[in-house]
Structures are given as C-alpha cells and as structure tokens.
Amino acid sequence: MKKVKYYYNTQTLRYEKVETPLRVKLLRIFGFMAAALVTAVLISIAAFRFIGSPQERILLRQNRELREFYEDLRDTLESLKRQMRELEKRDNDVYRAIFEANPIPDTARSKELEMKMELAKIEMLKDYELAASITATIQNLKSRIAAQKKSYDEVELLVKNKEQMLAHTPAIQPVSNKDLNRIASGFGYRIDPIYKTVKFHAGLDFTAPQGTPVYATANGTVTIAGNTGNGYGNHVIIDHGYGYETLYGHLVKVNVKEQEQVKRGQVIGWVGSTGKSTGPHLHYEVHKNGEKVDPIYFFYNDLTPEQFDYILKRAATANQSLD
C-alpha cells in the first residue's frame, strides 16, 4: 500500500496531504537515471581497463596460441635447417668424395651467413611480421631442397656409372711384373741420368727387356701415339675420362693409333729405349685433372696388400732415374 505523506499547515492549522509537483518528479527521475548512467559508465571503464572485454580475452588467448605456434614453427624450421646442413655436408664430403665428383659450390645453395642473418632478423620481428618471415624461410628451404635433390640425382647417375668409371680408372701395372722387381725408379725427386742433377721424376720407371709388351691400365681413348720430340720418344697417351690420363714412354714400337678405343690389358706397344733414355725401360705416368700423381697408388687390381707394401718401398728408394 502506497504511503501517503502529510504536513502541518500553520496557516490553516490542519494536516494536509503532501503533493509533489510533476516538474520535481521528472527532475528526480532524470537525476536518478543520470547517476545510474554515470555509474554504469565508470564501472564499464574500470572493467574494460583492468579486466578486459570478452572479445579482448578471446583475442588475447588467440594471440598467445599464435605466438606459441610460431615459436614451435620456428623450432621446426631450425631443426630442418640443421638437417639440410648435415645432408649438404654429407653430399659434399661423403657421397661426391666417393665418386671423386666436384662438390656443389656454396653459391648453388644458401650461404651460411645469409641463414644467420635471417635467424637474427626473425628474432627481432614483431608477431605480425613473423608469419611473412617464416614463409620466406620456408621458400629458402624449398630452394635448398630442390638443389639437394638435383645433387642426389647426379650422385645416383654416378652410382649407375660406377662400374664404367672403375673400368676407366688406372688399376693395373703397365708391364708384367710378377716378381715385383721391375720398378727401378719411383715418383719424386731423383738424379737425372744424363745431367746428374736432382730433378723431379713424374712417373715410374719399369725395367724390362726390349720388346716386352706394354698394357693399357684402363679403358680409354688414345690421344697421342708416336714420337712428338718431347723426350719421351715413341709414347702413347690415353684419355680415360673422369679426369684420368696415362702416359707410356720410350716404346720401341707403338701398337695403337690416335682416337683408337682401348681396353684395360690391351697391348698398346712394346718396351724400348727411344727418346731421352739410358736403357730399355717403360716410363709410366698417371695424370689426374691435369696434374701428375704418383702411379704407385693405382695398382690395386693385381696386387695383394703385402705385394703393394713391397713395391711401395722399392718405389720410394732414392736413386737415379732411367730418363
């Protein structure tokens, strides 16, 4: 039941009913609504500032999840980079070394310095820039993977051609040497038989009677067959491919022609003493990529380890060469 208020009217000396004007009622209602509105605004500001709106809480949670995702993704990329570096190292140092193939230069892959700069850049990026940087890193990895795949395809071809490559690699002695006593002078500095000075001897000298057969030590193509006036007398040079070349000097007679294809063990001439020579012998050289190397390490097809050790010691003896 609504309360009715009265007041004492001193003029009429009576209690009269209190009547509130409409204007006052409206002012009171407006004041109450204004106070309520201001209070609500203040409460909302405080809540949004210190508590956050539901939408903000959702965005913050999503932001945390995205950052954790990016961190995991960056760790994954780091792991992939380590694996790629290991694959590239094994490709150059193991797989290609086995087949004596040239390693892939760094310019064909991403350089290490560029990768380090990229990592440093990622660490300095803001969250909204991280995605674009990671995308670029993934593209970098894709490029390196493509280069590595191409390299492995080349190595696969080398594996398929391994038998052919072995057939074209010098692997036997150029003259029959069952008693292992025919090596008279080895590779290195020796006394010149004519000038009596120490000079570099770029091959092996095999003593043998004139007319002893001389064999090709690997498959290849004859590039020189005859006397060119260079001191080797009648000599044969065979290009075996794969960077290998062999020379057979001081022959009494040549048994092959230039551009002729020869097989390992084929007779290409006979021992003699033509050119700059002091007696019947064969001067034998092995060239690898244009450089003269010690032929003693290319007799692994027809010698036991003990026999190889024996001729290795004979070849190392400091003495006078025969040419």
LUMFIVEX-400973 format. One record per residue (C-alpha): residue number from 1; residue in one letter; y, z, x. Coordinates in Angstrom, 2 decimals. Layout:
residues N
<i=NUM	aa=a	north=Y	up=Z	east=X>
...
end
This chain:
residues 323
<i=1	aa=m	north=0.00	up=0.00	east=0.00>
<i=2	aa=k	north=3.36	up=-1.03	east=1.41>
<i=3	aa=k	north=5.64	up=1.83	east=2.33>
<i=4	aa=v	north=8.98	up=1.96	east=0.65>
<i=5	aa=k	north=11.86	up=3.44	east=2.67>
<i=6	aa=y	north=14.76	up=5.34	east=1.13>
<i=7	aa=y	north=18.04	up=6.64	east=2.45>
<i=8	aa=y	north=20.54	up=9.17	east=1.06>
<i=9	aa=n	north=23.74	up=7.61	east=-0.17>
<i=10	aa=t	north=26.53	up=10.14	east=0.34>
<i=11	aa=q	north=28.82	up=8.30	east=-1.96>
<i=12	aa=t	north=26.52	up=8.21	east=-4.92>
<i=13	aa=l	north=24.72	up=11.39	east=-3.85>
<i=14	aa=r	north=21.46	up=9.71	east=-4.62>
<i=15	aa=y	north=18.40	up=8.41	east=-2.67>
<i=16	aa=e	north=18.43	up=4.71	east=-2.72>
<i=17	aa=k	north=15.85	up=2.13	east=-1.63>
<i=18	aa=v	north=16.46	up=0.54	east=1.80>
<i=19	aa=e	north=16.92	up=-3.23	east=1.51>
<i=20	aa=t	north=16.61	up=-5.30	east=4.78>
<i=21	aa=p	north=18.72	up=-8.46	east=4.77>
<i=22	aa=l	north=16.92	up=-11.77	east=5.25>
<i=23	aa=r	north=19.02	up=-12.51	east=8.35>
<i=24	aa=v	north=17.82	up=-9.35	east=10.04>
<i=25	aa=k	north=14.23	up=-10.11	east=9.13>
<i=26	aa=l	north=14.50	up=-13.57	east=10.67>
<i=27	aa=l	north=16.09	up=-12.17	east=13.81>
<i=28	aa=r	north=13.33	up=-9.63	east=14.17>
<i=29	aa=i	north=10.65	up=-12.29	east=13.69>
<i=30	aa=f	north=12.37	up=-14.58	east=16.22>
<i=31	aa=g	north=12.71	up=-11.77	east=18.76>
<i=32	aa=f	north=9.08	up=-10.83	east=18.42>
<i=33	aa=m	north=7.94	up=-14.43	east=18.84>
<i=34	aa=a	north=10.26	up=-14.94	east=21.84>
<i=35	aa=a	north=8.98	up=-11.79	east=23.52>
<i=36	aa=a	north=5.39	up=-12.82	east=22.86>
<i=37	aa=l	north=6.01	up=-16.30	east=24.24>
<i=38	aa=v	north=7.68	up=-14.99	east=27.41>
<i=39	aa=t	north=4.87	up=-12.50	east=27.91>
<i=40	aa=a	north=2.27	up=-15.26	east=27.47>
<i=41	aa=v	north=4.07	up=-17.50	east=29.98>
<i=42	aa=l	north=4.27	up=-14.69	east=32.53>
<i=43	aa=i	north=0.60	up=-13.85	east=32.08>
<i=44	aa=s	north=-0.35	up=-17.55	east=32.42>
<i=45	aa=i	north=1.69	up=-17.97	east=35.60>
<i=46	aa=a	north=0.11	up=-14.90	east=37.14>
<i=47	aa=a	north=-3.36	up=-16.01	east=36.09>
<i=48	aa=f	north=-2.96	up=-19.55	east=37.44>
<i=49	aa=r	north=-1.48	up=-18.30	east=40.70>
<i=50	aa=f	north=-3.93	up=-15.57	east=41.53>
<i=51	aa=i	north=-7.00	up=-16.57	east=39.52>
<i=52	aa=g	north=-6.77	up=-20.34	east=39.03>
<i=53	aa=s	north=-7.39	up=-22.53	east=36.06>
<i=54	aa=p	north=-10.91	up=-23.59	east=35.08>
<i=55	aa=q	north=-10.12	up=-27.14	east=36.25>
<i=56	aa=e	north=-8.89	up=-25.85	east=39.60>
<i=57	aa=r	north=-12.01	up=-23.76	east=40.05>
<i=58	aa=i	north=-14.12	up=-26.85	east=39.34>
<i=59	aa=l	north=-12.11	up=-28.91	east=41.85>
<i=60	aa=l	north=-12.34	up=-26.19	east=44.49>
<i=61	aa=r	north=-16.08	up=-25.98	east=44.05>
<i=62	aa=q	north=-16.41	up=-29.75	east=44.27>
<i=63	aa=n	north=-14.20	up=-29.77	east=47.38>
<i=64	aa=r	north=-16.41	up=-27.18	east=49.07>
<i=65	aa=e	north=-19.51	up=-29.16	east=48.18>
<i=66	aa=l	north=-17.98	up=-32.38	east=49.52>
<i=67	aa=r	north=-16.95	up=-30.70	east=52.76>
<i=68	aa=e	north=-20.44	up=-29.29	east=53.24>
<i=69	aa=f	north=-21.83	up=-32.76	east=52.51>
<i=70	aa=y	north=-19.51	up=-34.33	east=55.10>
<i=71	aa=e	north=-20.49	up=-31.71	east=57.66>
<i=72	aa=d	north=-24.18	up=-32.43	east=57.05>
<i=73	aa=l	north=-23.49	up=-36.16	east=57.22>
<i=74	aa=r	north=-21.62	up=-35.77	east=60.49>
<i=75	aa=d	north=-24.53	up=-33.77	east=61.94>
<i=76	aa=t	north=-26.89	up=-36.53	east=60.81>
<i=77	aa=l	north=-24.70	up=-39.17	east=62.47>
<i=78	aa=e	north=-24.66	up=-37.14	east=65.68>
<i=79	aa=s	north=-28.44	up=-36.99	east=65.61>
<i=80	aa=l	north=-28.63	up=-40.76	east=65.02>
<i=81	aa=k	north=-26.26	up=-41.38	east=67.93>
<i=82	aa=r	north=-28.40	up=-39.26	east=70.24>
<i=83	aa=q	north=-31.48	up=-41.19	east=69.16>
<i=84	aa=m	north=-29.68	up=-44.51	east=69.70>
<i=85	aa=r	north=-28.61	up=-43.45	east=73.20>
<i=86	aa=e	north=-32.20	up=-42.50	east=74.00>
<i=87	aa=l	north=-33.51	up=-45.83	east=72.69>
<i=88	aa=e	north=-30.89	up=-47.74	east=74.69>
<i=89	aa=k	north=-31.73	up=-45.77	east=77.84>
<i=90	aa=r	north=-35.46	up=-46.34	east=77.40>
<i=91	aa=d	north=-34.83	up=-50.02	east=76.72>
<i=92	aa=n	north=-32.90	up=-50.50	east=79.97>
<i=93	aa=d	north=-34.73	up=-48.04	east=82.23>
<i=94	aa=v	north=-38.31	up=-48.45	east=80.98>
<i=95	aa=y	north=-39.11	up=-51.44	east=78.82>
<i=96	aa=r	north=-36.95	up=-54.00	east=80.63>
<i=97	aa=a	north=-37.77	up=-52.49	east=84.03>
<i=98	aa=i	north=-41.48	up=-53.08	east=83.39>
<i=99	aa=f	north=-40.85	up=-56.80	east=82.92>
<i=100	aa=e	north=-38.09	up=-56.92	east=85.57>
<i=101	aa=a	north=-35.61	up=-58.12	east=82.96>
<i=102	aa=n	north=-31.89	up=-57.57	east=83.33>
<i=103	aa=p	north=-30.61	up=-54.57	east=81.35>
<i=104	aa=i	north=-28.23	up=-55.12	east=78.44>
<i=105	aa=p	north=-24.65	up=-54.51	east=79.67>
<i=106	aa=d	north=-22.60	up=-51.76	east=78.05>
<i=107	aa=t	north=-20.24	up=-54.36	east=76.64>
<i=108	aa=a	north=-23.04	up=-55.54	east=74.36>
<i=109	aa=r	north=-23.23	up=-52.08	east=72.86>
<i=110	aa=s	north=-20.60	up=-49.46	east=72.04>
<i=111	aa=k	north=-19.23	up=-47.77	east=75.14>
<i=112	aa=e	north=-19.79	up=-44.06	east=75.64>
<i=113	aa=l	north=-16.05	up=-43.41	east=75.97>
<i=114	aa=e	north=-15.35	up=-45.06	east=72.64>
<i=115	aa=m	north=-18.01	up=-42.90	east=70.98>
<i=116	aa=k	north=-16.48	up=-39.71	east=72.40>
<i=117	aa=m	north=-13.02	up=-40.74	east=71.25>
<i=118	aa=e	north=-14.44	up=-41.45	east=67.82>
<i=119	aa=l	north=-16.01	up=-37.99	east=67.61>
<i=120	aa=a	north=-12.76	up=-36.34	east=68.67>
<i=121	aa=k	north=-10.93	up=-38.34	east=66.04>
<i=122	aa=i	north=-13.35	up=-37.23	east=63.32>
<i=123	aa=e	north=-12.89	up=-33.58	east=64.24>
<i=124	aa=m	north=-9.11	up=-33.90	east=63.80>
<i=125	aa=l	north=-9.27	up=-35.70	east=60.47>
<i=126	aa=k	north=-8.45	up=-34.18	east=57.13>
<i=127	aa=d	north=-11.04	up=-34.10	east=54.40>
<i=128	aa=y	north=-9.70	up=-37.11	east=52.54>
<i=129	aa=e	north=-9.77	up=-39.16	east=55.77>
<i=130	aa=l	north=-13.25	up=-38.08	east=56.80>
<i=131	aa=a	north=-15.09	up=-40.44	east=54.46>
<i=132	aa=a	north=-13.38	up=-43.55	east=55.87>
<i=133	aa=s	north=-14.07	up=-42.44	east=59.44>
<i=134	aa=i	north=-17.74	up=-41.77	east=58.71>
<i=135	aa=t	north=-18.00	up=-45.20	east=57.13>
<i=136	aa=a	north=-16.62	up=-46.74	east=60.33>
<i=137	aa=t	north=-19.11	up=-44.71	east=62.38>
<i=138	aa=i	north=-21.97	up=-45.98	east=60.24>
<i=139	aa=q	north=-20.79	up=-49.55	east=60.80>
<i=140	aa=n	north=-20.73	up=-48.84	east=64.53>
<i=141	aa=l	north=-24.31	up=-47.59	east=64.38>
<i=142	aa=k	north=-25.38	up=-50.64	east=62.38>
<i=143	aa=s	north=-23.92	up=-52.88	east=65.08>
<i=144	aa=r	north=-25.72	up=-50.99	east=67.83>
<i=145	aa=i	north=-28.98	up=-51.03	east=65.88>
<i=146	aa=a	north=-28.66	up=-54.80	east=65.46>
<i=147	aa=a	north=-28.11	up=-55.19	east=69.22>
<i=148	aa=q	north=-31.08	up=-52.94	east=69.93>
<i=149	aa=k	north=-33.30	up=-54.88	east=67.52>
<i=150	aa=k	north=-32.37	up=-58.11	east=69.30>
<i=151	aa=s	north=-33.24	up=-56.49	east=72.62>
<i=152	aa=y	north=-36.63	up=-55.35	east=71.34>
<i=153	aa=d	north=-37.29	up=-58.85	east=70.05>
<i=154	aa=e	north=-36.66	up=-60.11	east=73.59>
<i=155	aa=v	north=-38.96	up=-57.42	east=75.02>
<i=156	aa=e	north=-41.62	up=-58.47	east=72.50>
<i=157	aa=l	north=-41.39	up=-62.02	east=73.84>
<i=158	aa=l	north=-41.72	up=-60.64	east=77.36>
<i=159	aa=v	north=-44.88	up=-58.82	east=76.28>
<i=160	aa=k	north=-46.31	up=-62.02	east=74.85>
<i=161	aa=n	north=-45.41	up=-63.86	east=78.06>
<i=162	aa=k	north=-46.69	up=-61.08	east=80.33>
<i=163	aa=e	north=-49.87	up=-62.97	east=81.24>
<i=164	aa=q	north=-47.86	up=-66.07	east=82.09>
<i=165	aa=m	north=-45.38	up=-64.01	east=84.11>
<i=166	aa=l	north=-48.19	up=-62.39	east=86.11>
<i=167	aa=a	north=-49.63	up=-65.83	east=86.86>
<i=168	aa=h	north=-46.22	up=-66.86	east=88.24>
<i=169	aa=t	north=-45.80	up=-63.73	east=90.39>
<i=170	aa=p	north=-46.95	up=-63.97	east=94.05>
<i=171	aa=a	north=-50.06	up=-61.80	east=94.28>
<i=172	aa=i	north=-52.46	up=-63.06	east=97.00>
<i=173	aa=q	north=-52.36	up=-63.75	east=100.73>
<i=174	aa=p	north=-51.46	up=-67.35	east=101.56>
<i=175	aa=v	north=-54.34	up=-67.76	east=104.03>
<i=176	aa=s	north=-57.90	up=-66.44	east=104.11>
<i=177	aa=n	north=-57.72	up=-63.06	east=105.82>
<i=178	aa=k	north=-60.96	up=-61.22	east=105.08>
<i=179	aa=d	north=-60.95	up=-59.27	east=108.35>
<i=180	aa=l	north=-57.24	up=-58.36	east=107.78>
<i=181	aa=n	north=-56.35	up=-59.18	east=111.40>
<i=182	aa=r	north=-54.24	up=-62.30	east=110.92>
<i=183	aa=i	north=-50.88	up=-60.63	east=110.32>
<i=184	aa=a	north=-49.16	up=-60.97	east=113.69>
<i=185	aa=s	north=-45.56	up=-60.08	east=112.81>
<i=186	aa=g	north=-44.01	up=-58.35	east=109.82>
<i=187	aa=f	north=-40.79	up=-58.33	east=107.84>
<i=188	aa=g	north=-37.74	up=-56.86	east=109.55>
<i=189	aa=y	north=-36.07	up=-56.93	east=112.95>
<i=190	aa=r	north=-38.32	up=-58.46	east=115.61>
<i=191	aa=i	north=-37.94	up=-60.01	east=119.08>
<i=192	aa=d	north=-37.29	up=-63.73	east=118.86>
<i=193	aa=p	north=-39.96	up=-65.56	east=120.90>
<i=194	aa=i	north=-37.51	up=-68.17	east=122.20>
<i=195	aa=y	north=-34.19	up=-66.37	east=122.58>
<i=196	aa=k	north=-35.78	up=-62.97	east=123.43>
<i=197	aa=t	north=-33.19	up=-61.16	east=121.33>
<i=198	aa=v	north=-33.71	up=-58.90	east=118.34>
<i=199	aa=k	north=-33.29	up=-60.94	east=115.17>
<i=200	aa=f	north=-34.15	up=-60.42	east=111.54>
<i=201	aa=h	north=-37.55	up=-61.85	east=110.65>
<i=202	aa=a	north=-37.51	up=-62.65	east=106.93>
<i=203	aa=g	north=-41.24	up=-63.07	east=106.36>
<i=204	aa=l	north=-44.79	up=-62.52	east=107.62>
<i=205	aa=d	north=-46.49	up=-64.49	east=110.39>
<i=206	aa=f	north=-50.21	up=-65.16	east=109.88>
<i=207	aa=t	north=-52.09	up=-66.33	east=112.97>
<i=208	aa=a	north=-54.77	up=-68.93	east=112.23>
<i=209	aa=p	north=-56.29	up=-71.99	east=113.88>
<i=210	aa=q	north=-54.51	up=-75.25	east=113.21>
<i=211	aa=g	north=-55.90	up=-76.85	east=110.08>
<i=212	aa=t	north=-56.59	up=-73.54	east=108.25>
<i=213	aa=p	north=-55.92	up=-74.05	east=104.51>
<i=214	aa=v	north=-52.74	up=-72.55	east=103.07>
<i=215	aa=y	north=-52.82	up=-71.47	east=99.42>
<i=216	aa=a	north=-50.13	up=-71.18	east=96.78>
<i=217	aa=t	north=-49.79	up=-67.48	east=95.97>
<i=218	aa=a	north=-48.78	up=-68.04	east=92.32>
<i=219	aa=n	north=-48.28	up=-70.78	east=89.77>
<i=220	aa=g	north=-45.07	up=-72.74	east=90.08>
<i=221	aa=t	north=-43.23	up=-75.98	east=90.82>
<i=222	aa=v	north=-42.84	up=-77.42	east=94.32>
<i=223	aa=t	north=-39.15	up=-77.84	east=95.15>
<i=224	aa=i	north=-39.41	up=-78.77	east=98.84>
<i=225	aa=a	north=-42.35	up=-80.42	east=100.62>
<i=226	aa=g	north=-41.73	up=-81.71	east=104.15>
<i=227	aa=n	north=-39.50	up=-81.22	east=107.18>
<i=228	aa=t	north=-35.79	up=-80.70	east=106.47>
<i=229	aa=g	north=-34.77	up=-79.81	east=110.02>
<i=230	aa=n	north=-34.14	up=-76.13	east=109.34>
<i=231	aa=g	north=-36.59	up=-74.74	east=111.91>
<i=232	aa=y	north=-39.49	up=-74.27	east=109.50>
<i=233	aa=g	north=-40.98	up=-77.66	east=110.44>
<i=234	aa=n	north=-43.22	up=-79.04	east=107.72>
<i=235	aa=h	north=-42.85	up=-76.48	east=104.98>
<i=236	aa=v	north=-43.30	up=-76.01	east=101.25>
<i=237	aa=i	north=-41.08	up=-74.06	east=98.85>
<i=238	aa=i	north=-42.42	up=-73.22	east=95.41>
<i=239	aa=d	north=-40.29	up=-72.04	east=92.50>
<i=240	aa=h	north=-42.44	up=-69.72	east=90.39>
<i=241	aa=g	north=-39.84	up=-68.87	east=87.77>
<i=242	aa=y	north=-38.95	up=-65.30	east=86.74>
<i=243	aa=g	north=-36.72	up=-65.16	east=89.83>
<i=244	aa=y	north=-39.57	up=-65.69	east=92.34>
<i=245	aa=e	north=-39.76	up=-68.28	east=95.10>
<i=246	aa=t	north=-42.12	up=-68.58	east=98.09>
<i=247	aa=l	north=-41.86	up=-70.45	east=101.40>
<i=248	aa=y	north=-44.72	up=-71.64	east=103.65>
<i=249	aa=g	north=-43.55	up=-72.77	east=107.10>
<i=250	aa=h	north=-44.77	up=-74.60	east=110.24>
<i=251	aa=l	north=-47.54	up=-76.56	east=108.47>
<i=252	aa=v	north=-49.32	up=-79.30	east=110.34>
<i=253	aa=k	north=-49.56	up=-81.25	east=107.12>
<i=254	aa=v	north=-48.31	up=-80.85	east=103.56>
<i=255	aa=n	north=-50.70	up=-81.40	east=100.66>
<i=256	aa=v	north=-48.24	up=-81.43	east=97.72>
<i=257	aa=k	north=-45.20	up=-83.37	east=96.55>
<i=258	aa=e	north=-41.85	up=-82.23	east=95.24>
<i=259	aa=q	north=-41.80	up=-81.41	east=91.48>
<i=260	aa=e	north=-45.59	up=-81.07	east=91.51>
<i=261	aa=q	north=-47.02	up=-78.24	east=89.41>
<i=262	aa=v	north=-49.35	up=-76.00	east=91.41>
<i=263	aa=k	north=-51.71	up=-73.15	east=90.54>
<i=264	aa=r	north=-52.42	up=-69.93	east=92.37>
<i=265	aa=g	north=-55.09	up=-70.55	east=95.05>
<i=266	aa=q	north=-54.40	up=-74.29	east=95.28>
<i=267	aa=v	north=-54.31	up=-75.71	east=98.82>
<i=268	aa=i	north=-50.73	up=-76.83	east=99.48>
<i=269	aa=g	north=-51.07	up=-77.59	east=103.20>
<i=270	aa=w	north=-52.68	up=-76.58	east=106.48>
<i=271	aa=v	north=-51.60	up=-74.22	east=109.26>
<i=272	aa=g	north=-49.77	up=-75.85	east=112.17>
<i=273	aa=s	north=-47.03	up=-75.22	east=114.72>
<i=274	aa=t	north=-44.24	up=-77.57	east=113.65>
<i=275	aa=g	north=-40.57	up=-76.67	east=113.84>
<i=276	aa=k	north=-39.37	up=-73.57	east=115.73>
<i=277	aa=s	north=-42.80	up=-72.16	east=116.55>
<i=278	aa=t	north=-44.61	up=-70.87	east=119.63>
<i=279	aa=g	north=-48.14	up=-71.40	east=118.36>
<i=280	aa=p	north=-50.26	up=-72.22	east=115.30>
<i=281	aa=h	north=-49.39	up=-69.81	east=112.51>
<i=282	aa=l	north=-48.07	up=-69.64	east=108.96>
<i=283	aa=h	north=-44.63	up=-68.20	east=108.30>
<i=284	aa=y	north=-44.61	up=-66.87	east=104.72>
<i=285	aa=e	north=-41.59	up=-65.66	east=102.73>
<i=286	aa=v	north=-41.05	up=-64.28	east=99.22>
<i=287	aa=h	north=-37.63	up=-64.56	east=97.56>
<i=288	aa=k	north=-36.63	up=-62.54	east=94.50>
<i=289	aa=n	north=-33.45	up=-63.62	east=92.68>
<i=290	aa=g	north=-32.30	up=-65.43	east=95.81>
<i=291	aa=e	north=-32.90	up=-62.51	east=98.19>
<i=292	aa=k	north=-35.64	up=-62.40	east=100.81>
<i=293	aa=v	north=-38.01	up=-59.47	east=100.23>
<i=294	aa=d	north=-40.99	up=-58.11	east=102.14>
<i=295	aa=p	north=-44.08	up=-60.21	east=101.21>
<i=296	aa=i	north=-46.40	up=-57.35	east=102.15>
<i=297	aa=y	north=-45.89	up=-55.86	east=98.67>
<i=298	aa=f	north=-47.20	up=-59.00	east=96.93>
<i=299	aa=f	north=-50.88	up=-58.87	east=97.92>
<i=300	aa=y	north=-52.15	up=-56.60	east=95.16>
<i=301	aa=n	north=-54.61	up=-59.09	east=93.65>
<i=302	aa=d	north=-57.02	up=-59.40	east=96.58>
<i=303	aa=l	north=-56.81	up=-56.06	east=98.43>
<i=304	aa=t	north=-58.14	up=-52.57	east=97.88>
<i=305	aa=p	north=-55.75	up=-49.64	east=98.39>
<i=306	aa=e	north=-57.37	up=-48.92	east=101.77>
<i=307	aa=q	north=-57.03	up=-52.55	east=102.88>
<i=308	aa=f	north=-53.42	up=-52.66	east=101.77>
<i=309	aa=d	north=-52.66	up=-49.50	east=103.73>
<i=310	aa=y	north=-54.21	up=-51.10	east=106.82>
<i=311	aa=i	north=-52.21	up=-54.33	east=106.71>
<i=312	aa=l	north=-49.07	up=-52.37	east=105.81>
<i=313	aa=k	north=-49.39	up=-50.54	east=109.14>
<i=314	aa=r	north=-50.06	up=-53.78	east=111.02>
<i=315	aa=a	north=-47.02	up=-55.47	east=109.49>
<i=316	aa=a	north=-44.80	up=-52.51	east=110.38>
<i=317	aa=t	north=-45.59	up=-52.77	east=114.09>
<i=318	aa=a	north=-42.52	up=-53.68	east=116.14>
<i=319	aa=n	north=-43.43	up=-56.76	east=118.18>
<i=320	aa=q	north=-42.45	up=-60.33	east=118.89>
<i=321	aa=s	north=-42.49	up=-62.86	east=116.07>
<i=322	aa=l	north=-44.05	up=-66.31	east=116.43>
<i=323	aa=d	north=-40.99	up=-68.24	east=115.19>
end
